[in-house]
Amino acid sequence: AGWFRRLLHKPKPSSAESLKSSHSASSSPSSSSSSSAKSSSSSPGTSLATSSISLSPVSVVDISASDSPRWDKSYDVCICHSEGDVELVLELVSYLEGQPESFRCFLQLRDAVVGSAVVTELCDAVQNSHCWVMLITPGFLQDPWCRYQMHQALAEAPMANGRTIPVLKDVDRKDYPRELRNIYYIYMALKEKSFRQIRDTVMHYLQELCRNSTKSME
């Protein structure tokens, strides 16, 4: 119960400057930063279950530097989920925020502004996050707000560039949303393994973001 209360009362990031100062002294990466997300086929719409995405050799210090493009957005990852999956999402957010990289997660239950319109909050969450995890469960498929946020994410980044991260749980492949068929997904069988794959995918995107930013300045 203690970790749940701490998670709900985690202060919302106030500005890019505060984020820079709080993350510029991040610790060195753990050995898990070289772990891999998995994929079983080269065709779209298949599970990231058996092949690897190797992480580029950009250190956590580079990603967390004060001038890193990571700080251009308020959050590293937005978790889109149904109300019935809150417990699992809380575990995922706790895992990501507890990593050496201190990933910044948008959790609607905690970070949405009270009194704001739902549509506004969902759109802001998508626009202010680098990556979007879509926890696709039976509840997700039946929730119109989840599908709305999914469509907003696809409109923000229509190409499969690593920002949209579908995660299937208790859903058959035939029920995988047609709009995401060109994007590989993670199938959640073992929770710990799936959490690590999500972490690696977000890390990979941020590394590429920093690398491309450095190249553009050269």
Accessible surface in RSA format (square Angstrom, percent):
REM  Atomic radii and reference values for relative SASA: ProtOr
REM  Chains: A
REM  Algorithm: Lee & Richards
REM  Probe-radius: 1.40
REM  Slices: 20
REM RES _ NUM      All-atoms   Total-Side   Main-Chain    Non-polar    All polar
REM                ABS   REL    ABS   REL    ABS   REL    ABS   REL    ABS   REL
RES ALA A   1    92.27  84.8  51.60  79.6  40.66  92.5  58.98  83.1  33.29  88.2
RES GLY A   2    28.07  34.6   0.00   N/A  28.07  34.6  19.55  53.6   8.52  19.1
RES TRP A   3   104.53  41.9  99.70  48.3   4.83  11.3  77.24  41.2  27.29  44.3
RES PHE A   4    72.78  36.4  72.78  45.1   0.00   0.0  72.78  44.1   0.00   0.0
RES ARG A   5   141.78  59.5 141.24  72.0   0.54   1.3  57.10  78.0  84.67  51.3
RES ARG A   6   167.04  70.1 154.50  78.8  12.54  29.9  77.85 106.4  89.19  54.1
RES LEU A   7    13.14   7.3   8.79   6.3   4.34  10.9  12.89   9.1   0.24   0.7
RES LEU A   8    53.47  29.8  38.58  27.6  14.89  37.4  38.58  27.1  14.89  40.1
RES HIS A   9   142.42  77.8 118.00  82.0  24.42  62.5  92.01  94.8  50.41  58.7
RES LYS A  10    70.54  34.4  59.95  36.8  10.59  25.2  47.57  42.8  22.97  24.5
RES PRO A  11   111.08  81.0  95.97  87.5  15.11  54.9 105.86  87.4   5.22  32.4
RES LYS A  12    88.15  43.0  68.25  41.9  19.90  47.4  57.04  51.3  31.11  33.1
RES PRO A  13    35.28  25.7   8.38   7.6  26.89  97.8  18.98  15.7  16.30 101.3
RES SER A  14   100.24  84.7  60.31  80.5  39.93  92.0  51.81 110.3  48.43  67.8
RES SER A  15    53.68  45.4  42.38  56.6  11.30  26.0  43.87  93.4   9.81  13.7
RES ALA A  16    45.20  41.6  35.41  54.6   9.79  22.3  36.38  51.2   8.82  23.4
RES GLU A  17   118.20  67.9 114.46  86.6   3.74   8.9  59.10 114.3  59.10  48.3
RES SER A  18    45.21  38.2  36.87  49.2   8.34  19.2  40.15  85.5   5.05   7.1
RES LEU A  19    14.13   7.9  13.76   9.8   0.38   0.9  14.13   9.9   0.00   0.0
RES LYS A  20    54.97  26.8  54.69  33.6   0.28   0.7  16.29  14.7  38.67  41.2
RES SER A  21    81.30  68.7  57.26  76.4  24.04  55.4  50.31 107.1  30.98  43.4
RES SER A  22    76.40  64.6  41.25  55.0  35.15  81.0  48.88 104.1  27.51  38.5
RES HIS A  23    16.17   8.8  15.93  11.1   0.24   0.6  12.78  13.2   3.39   3.9
RES SER A  24    61.22  51.7  35.90  47.9  25.32  58.3  18.63  39.7  42.59  59.7
RES ALA A  25    92.66  85.2  59.77  92.2  32.89  74.8  70.64  99.5  22.02  58.3
RES SER A  26    26.14  22.1   3.09   4.1  23.05  53.1  10.87  23.1  15.27  21.4
RES SER A  27    70.37  59.5  55.46  74.0  14.92  34.4  53.39 113.7  16.98  23.8
RES SER A  28    84.19  71.1  70.74  94.4  13.45  31.0  38.51  82.0  45.69  64.0
RES PRO A  29    51.64  37.6  33.37  30.4  18.27  66.4  33.37  27.6  18.27 113.5
RES SER A  30    44.03  37.2  32.03  42.7  11.99  27.6  40.60  86.5   3.42   4.8
RES SER A  31   106.50  90.0  81.76 109.1  24.74  57.0  59.46 126.6  47.05  65.9
RES SER A  32    31.49  26.6  25.55  34.1   5.94  13.7  29.51  62.8   1.98   2.8
RES SER A  33    20.49  17.3  18.73  25.0   1.76   4.1   3.47   7.4  17.03  23.9
RES SER A  34    91.31  77.2  65.37  87.2  25.94  59.8  46.32  98.6  44.99  63.0
RES SER A  35    27.40  23.2  16.15  21.6  11.25  25.9  27.02  57.5   0.38   0.5
RES SER A  36    22.43  19.0  16.80  22.4   5.63  13.0   8.00  17.0  14.43  20.2
RES ALA A  37     0.38   0.3   0.37   0.6   0.01   0.0   0.37   0.5   0.01   0.0
RES LYS A  38    58.44  28.5  58.44  35.9   0.00   0.0  20.24  18.2  38.20  40.7
RES SER A  39    13.32  11.3  11.30  15.1   2.02   4.6   7.23  15.4   6.08   8.5
RES SER A  40    65.79  55.6  33.81  45.1  31.98  73.7  24.74  52.7  41.05  57.5
RES SER A  41    46.13  39.0  30.54  40.8  15.59  35.9  28.16  60.0  17.98  25.2
RES SER A  42   109.59  92.6  81.97 109.4  27.62  63.6  50.46 107.5  59.13  82.8
RES SER A  43    49.11  41.5  45.70  61.0   3.41   7.9  40.88  87.1   8.23  11.5
RES PRO A  44    79.03  57.6  68.02  62.0  11.02  40.1  68.49  56.5  10.54  65.5
RES GLY A  45     2.50   3.1   0.00   N/A   2.50   3.1   1.47   4.0   1.03   2.3
RES THR A  46     7.77   5.5   7.44   7.5   0.33   0.8   7.77  10.4   0.00   0.0
RES SER A  47    15.87  13.4  14.24  19.0   1.63   3.7  14.17  30.2   1.70   2.4
RES LEU A  48    14.68   8.2  13.98  10.0   0.70   1.8  13.98   9.8   0.70   1.9
RES ALA A  49    36.52  33.6  30.73  47.4   5.79  13.2  32.34  45.5   4.18  11.1
RES THR A  50    99.50  70.8  70.29  71.3  29.21  69.6  65.89  88.5  33.62  50.8
RES SER A  51    54.14  45.8  47.69  63.6   6.45  14.9  43.53  92.7  10.61  14.9
RES SER A  52    72.44  61.2  45.93  61.3  26.51  61.1  14.60  31.1  57.84  81.0
RES ILE A  53    51.20  29.1  47.37  35.3   3.83   9.2  51.18  36.9   0.02   0.1
RES SER A  54    91.72  77.5  75.68 101.0  16.05  37.0  46.28  98.5  45.45  63.7
RES LEU A  55    28.87  16.1   5.24   3.8  23.63  59.4   5.24   3.7  23.63  63.6
RES SER A  56    13.44  11.4   4.37   5.8   9.07  20.9   9.86  21.0   3.58   5.0
RES PRO A  57   132.67  96.7  92.56  84.4  40.11 145.8 108.17  89.3  24.49 152.2
RES VAL A  58    24.57  16.2  18.67  16.9   5.90  14.2  19.87  17.3   4.70  12.7
RES SER A  59    45.96  38.8  38.52  51.4   7.45  17.2  38.45  81.9   7.51  10.5
RES VAL A  60     0.07   0.0   0.00   0.0   0.07   0.2   0.00   0.0   0.07   0.2
RES VAL A  61    92.74  61.0  89.15  80.7   3.59   8.6  91.88  79.8   0.86   2.3
RES ASP A  62    75.03  52.6  66.44  66.1   8.59  20.3  15.60  36.7  59.43  59.3
RES ILE A  63     0.55   0.3   0.55   0.4   0.00   0.0   0.55   0.4   0.00   0.0
RES SER A  64     1.04   0.9   0.80   1.1   0.23   0.5   1.04   2.2   0.00   0.0
RES ALA A  65    32.78  30.1  26.11  40.3   6.67  15.2  32.78  46.2   0.00   0.0
RES SER A  66    63.32  53.5  58.97  78.7   4.35  10.0  26.88  57.2  36.43  51.0
RES ASP A  67   119.43  83.7  90.46  90.0  28.97  68.5  45.83 107.9  73.61  73.4
RES SER A  68     7.01   5.9   0.13   0.2   6.88  15.8   3.99   8.5   3.02   4.2
RES PRO A  69    21.62  15.8  18.35  16.7   3.27  11.9  21.21  17.5   0.41   2.5
RES ARG A  70     0.24   0.1   0.24   0.1   0.00   0.0   0.10   0.1   0.13   0.1
RES TRP A  71     6.16   2.5   1.15   0.6   5.01  11.8   1.27   0.7   4.88   7.9
RES ASP A  72   116.91  81.9  80.43  80.1  36.48  86.3  30.06  70.8  86.84  86.6
RES LYS A  73    51.81  25.3  46.89  28.8   4.92  11.7  27.45  24.7  24.36  25.9
RES SER A  74    43.66  36.9  39.71  53.0   3.95   9.1   8.84  18.8  34.82  48.8
RES TYR A  75    10.50   4.9  10.50   6.0   0.00   0.0   9.99   7.5   0.51   0.6
RES ASP A  76     0.00   0.0   0.00   0.0   0.00   0.0   0.00   0.0   0.00   0.0
RES VAL A  77     0.08   0.1   0.08   0.1   0.00   0.0   0.08   0.1   0.00   0.0
RES CYS A  78     1.29   1.0   1.29   1.4   0.00   0.0   0.00   0.0   1.29   1.4
RES ILE A  79     4.13   2.3   0.00   0.0   4.13   9.9   0.00   0.0   4.13  11.2
RES CYS A  80     1.97   1.5   1.26   1.4   0.70   1.6   1.35   3.4   0.61   0.7
RES HIS A  81    27.92  15.3  12.69   8.8  15.23  39.0  11.66  12.0  16.27  18.9
RES SER A  82     5.46   4.6   5.38   7.2   0.08   0.2   4.64   9.9   0.82   1.2
RES GLU A  83   152.24  87.4 139.69 105.7  12.56  29.9  53.40 103.3  98.85  80.7
RES GLY A  84    76.17  93.9   0.00   N/A  76.17  93.9  40.01 109.8  36.17  81.0
RES ASP A  85    25.94  18.2  22.73  22.6   3.22   7.6   3.25   7.7  22.69  22.6
RES VAL A  86    38.97  25.6  38.40  34.8   0.57   1.4  38.43  33.4   0.55   1.5
RES GLU A  87   131.92  75.7 128.11  96.9   3.81   9.1  46.76  90.4  85.16  69.5
RES LEU A  88    23.07  12.8  20.64  14.8   2.43   6.1  21.48  15.1   1.59   4.3
RES VAL A  89     0.26   0.2   0.07   0.1   0.20   0.5   0.26   0.2   0.00   0.0
RES LEU A  90     3.67   2.0   3.67   2.6   0.00   0.0   3.67   2.6   0.00   0.0
RES GLU A  91    52.96  30.4  47.38  35.8   5.57  13.3  19.31  37.4  33.65  27.5
RES LEU A  92     3.21   1.8   3.21   2.3   0.00   0.0   3.21   2.3   0.00   0.0
RES VAL A  93     0.00   0.0   0.00   0.0   0.00   0.0   0.00   0.0   0.00   0.0
RES SER A  94    48.14  40.7  38.35  51.2   9.79  22.5   9.01  19.2  39.13  54.8
RES TYR A  95    62.17  29.0  51.60  29.4  10.57  27.5  54.09  40.6   8.08  10.0
RES LEU A  96     0.27   0.2   0.27   0.2   0.00   0.0   0.27   0.2   0.00   0.0
RES GLU A  97    29.41  16.9  14.36  10.9  15.05  35.8  12.10  23.4  17.31  14.1
RES GLY A  98    62.37  76.9   0.00   N/A  62.37  76.9  32.00  87.8  30.37  68.0
RES GLN A  99    25.28  14.1  21.03  15.4   4.25  10.1   0.40   0.8  24.88  18.9
RES PRO A 100    37.36  27.2  24.41  22.3  12.96  47.1  33.80  27.9   3.57  22.2
RES GLU A 101     0.48   0.3   0.48   0.4   0.00   0.0   0.48   0.9   0.00   0.0
RES SER A 102    44.14  37.3  42.04  56.1   2.10   4.8  14.33  30.5  29.81  41.8
RES PHE A 103     2.39   1.2   0.45   0.3   1.94   5.0   0.45   0.3   1.94   5.5
RES ARG A 104     7.97   3.3   7.16   3.7   0.80   1.9   7.97  10.9   0.00   0.0
RES CYS A 105     0.69   0.5   0.00   0.0   0.69   1.6   0.00   0.0   0.69   0.7
RES PHE A 106     7.83   3.9   7.83   4.8   0.00   0.0   7.83   4.7   0.00   0.0
RES LEU A 107     0.22   0.1   0.22   0.2   0.00   0.0   0.22   0.2   0.00   0.0
RES GLN A 108    69.59  38.9  65.60  47.9   3.99   9.5  16.78  35.7  52.81  40.1
RES LEU A 109    97.25  54.2  63.95  45.8  33.30  83.7  72.14  50.7  25.11  67.6
RES ARG A 110    31.32  13.2   2.93   1.5  28.39  67.6   4.88   6.7  26.44  16.0
RES ASP A 111     4.39   3.1   2.19   2.2   2.20   5.2   0.91   2.1   3.49   3.5
RES ALA A 112    31.00  28.5  17.33  26.7  13.68  31.1  17.33  24.4  13.68  36.2
RES VAL A 113    82.37  54.2  73.07  66.1   9.31  22.4  78.58  68.3   3.79  10.3
RES VAL A 114   151.47  99.7 123.98 112.2  27.49  66.2 130.93 113.8  20.54  55.7
RES GLY A 115    81.53 100.5   0.00   N/A  81.53 100.5  40.75 111.8  40.78  91.3
RES SER A 116    46.13  39.0  19.64  26.2  26.49  61.0  10.88  23.2  35.25  49.4
RES ALA A 117    61.19  56.3  44.55  68.7  16.64  37.9  55.36  78.0   5.84  15.5
RES VAL A 118    65.39  43.0  59.52  53.9   5.87  14.2  61.38  53.3   4.01  10.9
RES VAL A 119    65.25  42.9  64.86  58.7   0.39   0.9  64.86  56.4   0.39   1.1
RES THR A 120    66.56  47.3  61.56  62.4   5.00  11.9  41.67  56.0  24.89  37.6
RES GLU A 121    15.79   9.1  15.32  11.6   0.46   1.1   4.63   9.0  11.15   9.1
RES LEU A 122     4.18   2.3   4.18   3.0   0.00   0.0   4.18   2.9   0.00   0.0
RES CYS A 123    23.99  18.2  23.51  26.2   0.48   1.1  10.75  27.2  13.24  14.3
RES ASP A 124    57.42  40.2  57.23  57.0   0.19   0.4  12.74  30.0  44.67  44.6
RES ALA A 125     3.10   2.8   0.00   0.0   3.10   7.1   2.37   3.3   0.73   1.9
RES VAL A 126     2.21   1.5   2.21   2.0   0.00   0.0   2.21   1.9   0.00   0.0
RES GLN A 127    89.45  50.0  85.08  62.2   4.36  10.4  16.54  35.2  72.91  55.3
RES ASN A 128    61.82  42.6  61.66  59.6   0.16   0.4   0.82   2.0  60.99  59.0
RES SER A 129     0.00   0.0   0.00   0.0   0.00   0.0   0.00   0.0   0.00   0.0
RES HIS A 130     5.77   3.2   5.77   4.0   0.00   0.0   4.00   4.1   1.76   2.1
RES CYS A 131     0.00   0.0   0.00   0.0   0.00   0.0   0.00   0.0   0.00   0.0
RES TRP A 132     1.21   0.5   1.21   0.6   0.00   0.0   1.21   0.6   0.00   0.0
RES VAL A 133     0.15   0.1   0.15   0.1   0.00   0.0   0.15   0.1   0.00   0.0
RES MET A 134     0.58   0.3   0.58   0.4   0.00   0.0   0.58   0.5   0.00   0.0
RES LEU A 135     2.41   1.3   2.41   1.7   0.00   0.0   2.41   1.7   0.00   0.0
RES ILE A 136     0.00   0.0   0.00   0.0   0.00   0.0   0.00   0.0   0.00   0.0
RES THR A 137     5.44   3.9   5.44   5.5   0.00   0.0   5.11   6.9   0.33   0.5
RES PRO A 138    62.74  45.7  59.84  54.6   2.90  10.5  62.49  51.6   0.25   1.5
RES GLY A 139    30.97  38.2   0.00   N/A  30.97  38.2  23.54  64.6   7.43  16.6
RES PHE A 140     0.00   0.0   0.00   0.0   0.00   0.0   0.00   0.0   0.00   0.0
RES LEU A 141    46.66  26.0  31.60  22.6  15.06  37.9  31.60  22.2  15.06  40.5
RES GLN A 142   148.39  83.0 118.99  87.0  29.40  70.0  45.31  96.4 103.08  78.2
RES ASP A 143    29.76  20.8  25.69  25.6   4.08   9.6  10.65  25.1  19.12  19.1
RES PRO A 144    98.60  71.9  88.13  80.3  10.47  38.0  93.06  76.8   5.54  34.4
RES TRP A 145   114.63  46.0 114.01  55.2   0.63   1.5  89.38  47.7  25.26  41.0
RES CYS A 146     4.31   3.3   2.68   3.0   1.63   3.8   1.47   3.7   2.84   3.1
RES ARG A 147    68.74  28.9  68.74  35.0   0.00   0.0  28.59  39.1  40.15  24.3
RES TYR A 148    66.53  31.1  62.90  35.8   3.63   9.5  53.97  40.6  12.57  15.5
RES GLN A 149     8.81   4.9   8.81   6.4   0.00   0.0   0.73   1.6   8.07   6.1
RES MET A 150     0.08   0.0   0.00   0.0   0.08   0.2   0.00   0.0   0.08   0.1
RES HIS A 151    77.65  42.4  73.29  50.9   4.36  11.2  55.33  57.0  22.32  26.0
RES GLN A 152    52.21  29.2  49.94  36.5   2.27   5.4   0.79   1.7  51.42  39.0
RES ALA A 153     0.06   0.1   0.06   0.1   0.00   0.0   0.06   0.1   0.00   0.0
RES LEU A 154    26.47  14.7  24.83  17.8   1.64   4.1  25.28  17.8   1.19   3.2
RES ALA A 155    78.51  72.2  46.12  71.2  32.39  73.7  57.02  80.3  21.49  56.9
RES GLU A 156    73.40  42.1  45.86  34.7  27.55  65.6   7.84  15.2  65.56  53.5
RES ALA A 157     9.82   9.0   3.52   5.4   6.30  14.3   7.77  10.9   2.05   5.4
RES PRO A 158    89.40  65.2  74.98  68.4  14.41  52.4  76.40  63.1  13.00  80.8
RES MET A 159   147.55  76.4 143.75  95.1   3.80   9.1 114.39  97.3  33.17  43.9
RES ALA A 160    57.28  52.7  22.64  34.9  34.64  78.8  26.73  37.6  30.55  80.9
RES ASN A 161    79.20  54.6  53.93  52.1  25.27  60.8  37.35  89.9  41.85  40.5
RES GLY A 162    32.54  40.1   0.00   N/A  32.54  40.1  26.69  73.2   5.85  13.1
RES ARG A 163    23.76  10.0  23.76  12.1   0.00   0.0   1.14   1.6  22.61  13.7
RES THR A 164    11.25   8.0   4.45   4.5   6.80  16.2   3.23   4.3   8.02  12.1
RES ILE A 165     3.52   2.0   2.33   1.7   1.18   2.9   3.52   2.5   0.00   0.0
RES PRO A 166     1.31   1.0   1.26   1.2   0.04   0.2   1.26   1.0   0.04   0.3
RES VAL A 167     0.04   0.0   0.04   0.0   0.00   0.0   0.04   0.0   0.00   0.0
RES LEU A 168     0.60   0.3   0.60   0.4   0.00   0.0   0.60   0.4   0.00   0.0
RES LYS A 169    60.00  29.3  60.00  36.8   0.00   0.0  26.88  24.2  33.12  35.3
RES ASP A 170    98.64  69.1  72.71  72.4  25.93  61.3  28.10  66.1  70.54  70.4
RES VAL A 171     8.72   5.7   1.61   1.5   7.11  17.1   6.15   5.3   2.57   7.0
RES ASP A 172    85.79  60.1  78.84  78.5   6.95  16.4  15.74  37.0  70.05  69.9
RES ARG A 173   137.27  57.6 128.16  65.3   9.11  21.7  48.51  66.3  88.76  53.8
RES LYS A 174   155.14  75.7 125.67  77.1  29.47  70.2 105.24  94.7  49.90  53.2
RES ASP A 175    62.03  43.5  49.81  49.6  12.22  28.9  12.27  28.9  49.77  49.6
RES TYR A 176     2.37   1.1   0.20   0.1   2.16   5.6   0.20   0.2   2.16   2.7
RES PRO A 177     5.62   4.1   0.00   0.0   5.62  20.4   5.62   4.6   0.00   0.0
RES ARG A 178   187.55  78.7 174.76  89.1  12.79  30.5  66.68  91.1 120.87  73.3
RES GLU A 179    65.60  37.7  44.46  33.6  21.14  50.3  38.27  74.0  27.33  22.3
RES LEU A 180     0.00   0.0   0.00   0.0   0.00   0.0   0.00   0.0   0.00   0.0
RES ARG A 181    88.15  37.0  84.91  43.3   3.25   7.7  41.48  56.7  46.68  28.3
RES ASN A 182    81.06  55.9  67.45  65.2  13.62  32.8  34.48  83.0  46.59  45.0
RES ILE A 183    13.79   7.8  12.96   9.7   0.84   2.0  13.79   9.9   0.00   0.0
RES TYR A 184    73.82  34.5  69.48  39.5   4.33  11.3  57.52  43.2  16.30  20.1
RES TYR A 185    11.19   5.2  11.01   6.3   0.18   0.5   0.33   0.2  10.85  13.4
RES ILE A 186     0.20   0.1   0.20   0.1   0.00   0.0   0.20   0.1   0.00   0.0
RES TYR A 187    98.63  46.0  87.11  49.6  11.52  30.0  53.03  39.9  45.60  56.2
RES MET A 188    12.18   6.3   3.50   2.3   8.68  20.7   3.15   2.7   9.04  12.0
RES ALA A 189    82.00  75.4  46.90  72.4  35.10  79.8  53.54  75.4  28.46  75.4
RES LEU A 190   119.48  66.5 115.96  83.0   3.52   8.8 117.48  82.5   2.00   5.4
RES LYS A 191    69.73  34.0  65.69  40.3   4.04   9.6  33.52  30.2  36.21  38.6
RES GLU A 192   118.99  68.3 114.53  86.6   4.45  10.6  66.67 128.9  52.32  42.7
RES LYS A 193    73.18  35.7  72.23  44.3   0.95   2.3  30.27  27.2  42.91  45.7
RES SER A 194     2.02   1.7   2.02   2.7   0.00   0.0   0.00   0.0   2.02   2.8
RES PHE A 195    12.24   6.1  12.24   7.6   0.00   0.0  12.24   7.4   0.00   0.0
RES ARG A 196    82.32  34.6  82.32  42.0   0.00   0.0  15.17  20.7  67.15  40.7
RES GLN A 197     5.53   3.1   5.53   4.0   0.00   0.0   1.08   2.3   4.45   3.4
RES ILE A 198     0.51   0.3   0.51   0.4   0.00   0.0   0.51   0.4   0.00   0.0
RES ARG A 199     0.00   0.0   0.00   0.0   0.00   0.0   0.00   0.0   0.00   0.0
RES ASP A 200     0.68   0.5   0.29   0.3   0.39   0.9   0.42   1.0   0.26   0.3
RES THR A 201    14.01  10.0  13.30  13.5   0.71   1.7  13.79  18.5   0.22   0.3
RES VAL A 202     0.22   0.1   0.22   0.2   0.00   0.0   0.22   0.2   0.00   0.0
RES MET A 203     1.46   0.8   1.46   1.0   0.00   0.0   1.25   1.1   0.21   0.3
RES HIS A 204    52.67  28.8  52.67  36.6   0.00   0.0  27.31  28.1  25.36  29.5
RES TYR A 205    31.90  14.9  29.80  17.0   2.10   5.5  17.44  13.1  14.46  17.8
RES LEU A 206     0.35   0.2   0.30   0.2   0.05   0.1   0.30   0.2   0.05   0.1
RES GLN A 207     4.51   2.5   4.51   3.3   0.00   0.0   0.00   0.0   4.51   3.4
RES GLU A 208    46.03  26.4  46.03  34.8   0.00   0.0  21.93  42.4  24.10  19.7
RES LEU A 209    42.59  23.7  39.11  28.0   3.48   8.7  41.59  29.2   1.00   2.7
RES CYS A 210     9.48   7.2   8.24   9.2   1.25   2.9   8.24  20.9   1.24   1.3
RES ARG A 211    77.69  32.6  71.95  36.7   5.75  13.7  21.52  29.4  56.17  34.0
RES ASN A 212    81.91  56.5  77.26  74.7   4.65  11.2  25.58  61.6  56.33  54.4
RES SER A 213    32.22  27.2  24.95  33.3   7.27  16.8  14.64  31.2  17.58  24.6
RES THR A 214    68.98  49.1  68.74  69.7   0.24   0.6  45.69  61.4  23.28  35.2
RES LYS A 215   125.57  61.3 114.01  70.0  11.57  27.5  70.24  63.2  55.34  58.9
RES SER A 216    91.73  77.5  51.41  68.6  40.32  92.9  51.94 110.6  39.79  55.7
RES MET A 217   145.43  75.3 107.93  71.4  37.50  89.3  75.71  64.4  69.72  92.4
RES GLU A 218   165.81  95.2  98.85  74.8  66.96 159.4  75.18 145.4  90.62  74.0
END  Absolute sums over single chains surface
CHAIN  1 A    10469.2       8328.8       2140.4       5952.7       4516.4
END  Absolute sums over all chains
TOTAL         10469.2       8328.8       2140.4       5952.7       4516.4
